[in-house]
């Protein structure tokens, strides 16, 4: 029973993380900026931004804040707290 509860919790977290990643990717795409330009603005490599886009990794919180500012997207929207 405990394993099925834990598995359900993990599935829910995984679904939520995929949703956050999707919204983050959409915000980057809708910004019209090239990944290399975003990378320069937020202080990471273009390869790192590419990994954000491919759902390989999440940015650290400070980098996430810079990313939101760079692409003019609300962190609340990307995190699923608000609809816009």
Protein Blocks (a to p, Z undefined) as FASTA:
>chain_A
ZZmmmmmmmmmmmmmmmmmmmmmmmmmmmnopafklmmmmnopafklmmmmmnomaccdf
klmmmmmmmnopafklmnomamZZ
